[in-house]
Amino acid sequence: MTTRRAFLGGGLSVATQDSLAGRGSVGTLRDPDAVGRSRAPAQPGENGAEIQAIETRLACNCGCTLDVFTCRTTDFSCTYSPKLHREVLALKAKGLTAQQVLDAFVAEYGEKALMAPKPKGFMNLTGYLLPGAVIVAAGAGLLALIARRKAAVAKAEGGVGQGGPPAVAASAEEMEGLRRALSEVED
C-alpha cells in the first residue's frame, strides 16, 4: 500500500521529469515546428525604442487594423507584420532616420502604410476635421433642443418658477368660499 506522501512525491518527480526537455519520454517536445512555424530569436536591437516608435506609426494591412509593432507582438498568426518588421530593420541598418523610414514606406505602399494620414489634401483634412465638426454641430443641436424644451415647459406651467405663481382671476364669491374652506381646515 502506498502512503499519501509517497504518492504525492512520486507525482512531483514525474512533473519535474516532464518539464525538462530530453528527460523521459512523457511530455518531450520532439519537433518544435509541429506547433507552428518557428521564428528566429530576436536580436538585441530589434525591439529598441526607436524601432517601436517607427512601427507604431506604420499600419499592418493584414486586416487587423493594428500598428506593425502591436500586431507582430500579439498576433502570432500574422505573416505580414514580421515581414514589415524586417523591412524596418533593413532600412534602419542602412542608416536611415525614423522619418526617412516612414517616407520609404509611404513611397512603396502609399499613405495606407501610415496609421494616421498626413494632414494635407482635401480627403485627409476632411478625415481630421469632419468628426470634430459633427460633434460640435450635435452639441449645438442638443443645446437648442434643451432650450426649446425648457421654454415649452415654462410656457405650459404659466411662468411658475419665473418670479412667482401665475395670476389667476377669481370672483369675490370664489375668494370668500376659499377663505371659509381654509378656516374650516385650520379649526
C-alpha positions in Angstrom: 0.0 0.0 0.0 1.3 3.5 -1.0 1.2 6.3 1.5 -0.1 9.6 0.6 3.3 11.3 0.9 4.9 8.8 -1.4 2.2 9.1 -3.9 2.4 12.9 -4.0 6.2 12.8 -4.0 6.1 10.4 -7.0 3.8 12.8 -8.9 6.1 15.7 -8.2 9.1 13.8 -9.7 7.1 12.9 -12.8 6.0 16.6 -13.2 9.6 17.7 -12.9 10.7 15.0 -15.3 8.1 16.1 -17.9 9.1 19.7 -17.7 12.8 19.1 -18.5 13.4 18.6 -22.2 15.1 15.3 -23.1 14.4 13.7 -19.7 12.0 10.8 -20.2 9.6 10.1 -23.0 6.4 11.7 -21.5 5.9 15.4 -22.4 9.0 15.7 -24.5 8.6 18.1 -27.4 10.3 16.3 -30.3 9.6 18.7 -33.2 9.1 22.4 -32.4 7.8 23.1 -35.9 4.9 20.8 -35.2 3.2 23.5 -33.1 3.6 26.2 -35.7 6.2 28.0 -37.7 9.3 28.7 -35.7 10.8 32.2 -35.7 14.4 33.2 -35.2 15.2 34.6 -31.8 15.1 38.4 -31.5 18.4 40.2 -31.8 19.3 42.9 -29.1 18.4 46.0 -31.2 15.3 44.6 -32.9 12.9 45.8 -30.2 14.6 49.1 -29.3 12.6 52.2 -28.5 13.3 53.8 -31.9 12.2 50.7 -33.8 9.0 50.6 -31.7 8.3 54.3 -32.3 8.6 53.7 -36.1 6.5 50.6 -36.1 3.7 52.1 -34.0 3.3 54.7 -36.8 3.0 52.1 -39.5 -0.2 50.2 -40.2 -0.3 46.4 -40.5 -2.6 45.7 -43.5 -3.3 42.1 -42.7 -6.8 43.1 -41.7 -6.3 43.6 -38.0 -6.2 47.4 -38.0 -3.3 47.4 -35.6 0.1 49.0 -36.0 3.0 46.8 -37.0 4.6 46.6 -33.6 1.3 45.6 -31.8 0.4 43.1 -34.5 3.7 41.4 -34.6 3.9 41.1 -30.8 0.3 40.0 -30.2 -0.9 38.2 -33.3 1.5 35.3 -33.9 -0.6 34.0 -36.8 0.1 37.2 -38.9 2.8 36.7 -41.5 2.6 40.3 -42.8 3.8 42.2 -39.7 7.1 40.3 -39.3 7.9 41.0 -43.0 7.3 44.7 -42.4 9.4 44.5 -39.2 12.3 43.0 -41.2 11.9 45.9 -43.8 12.1 48.5 -41.0 15.2 46.8 -39.6 16.8 46.7 -43.1 16.1 50.4 -43.7 17.5 51.3 -40.2 20.6 49.2 -40.9 21.2 51.4 -44.0 21.4 54.4 -41.7 18.0 56.0 -42.4 16.3 58.2 -39.8 12.9 57.4 -38.5 11.2 59.9 -40.8 13.1 58.6 -43.8 12.0 55.0 -43.0 8.3 56.3 -42.8 8.8 58.1 -46.1 10.2 55.0 -47.7 7.2 53.0 -46.6 4.8 55.7 -48.0 6.8 55.7 -51.3 6.5 51.9 -51.5 3.0 51.2 -50.1 1.2 54.5 -50.3 -0.3 56.5 -47.5 -2.2 53.5 -46.3 1.0 52.3 -44.8 0.6 55.0 -42.1 -1.6 54.7 -39.0 -2.7 58.3 -39.5 -2.7 60.1 -42.8 -0.7 63.3 -43.3 -2.9 66.4 -42.7 -2.8 67.8 -46.2 -5.1 67.4 -49.2 -8.9 67.5 -49.2 -9.6 63.9 -48.1 -7.1 63.8 -45.3 -8.2 67.2 -43.9 -11.8 66.1 -44.1 -10.9 63.0 -42.1 -9.3 65.1 -39.4 -11.9 67.9 -39.3 -15.2 66.2 -40.1 -15.6 64.2 -36.8 -14.9 67.4 -34.7 -17.4 69.4 -36.8 -20.1 66.7 -36.4 -19.6 66.6 -32.6 -19.8 70.5 -32.3 -22.9 70.5 -34.5 -24.5 67.7 -32.5 -23.8 69.6 -29.3 -25.2 72.9 -30.6 -28.4 71.0 -31.8 -28.7 69.3 -28.4 -28.4 72.7 -26.5 -31.0 74.2 -28.8 -33.4 71.3 -28.2 -32.9 71.6 -24.4 -33.5 75.4 -24.6 -36.7 74.9 -26.6 -38.0 72.2 -24.2 -37.3 74.4 -21.2 -39.2 77.3 -22.9 -42.1 75.0 -23.7 -42.3 73.6 -20.2 -42.2 77.1 -18.7 -44.9 78.3 -21.0 -47.1 75.3 -20.2 -46.7 75.9 -16.4 -47.6 79.5 -17.0 -44.4 81.0 -15.7 -44.2 79.1 -12.5 -40.6 79.2 -11.2 -40.0 82.5 -13.0 -41.0 85.2 -10.5 -43.9 83.6 -8.6 -47.2 81.9 -9.2 -49.3 82.9 -12.1 -52.1 85.5 -11.6 -55.5 83.9 -11.5 -58.7 85.8 -12.0 -61.2 84.9 -9.3 -64.5 86.4 -8.4 -65.2 87.9 -4.9 -67.6 85.0 -4.2 -65.0 82.4 -5.1 -62.4 84.1 -2.9 -64.9 84.2 0.0 -65.6 80.4 -0.4 -61.9 79.7 -0.4 -61.4 81.7 2.8 -64.3 79.7 4.5 -62.8 76.4 3.4 -59.4 77.4 4.7 -60.8 78.5 8.1 -62.7 75.1 8.4 -59.4 73.2 7.7 -57.5 75.3 10.3 -60.0 74.6 13.0 
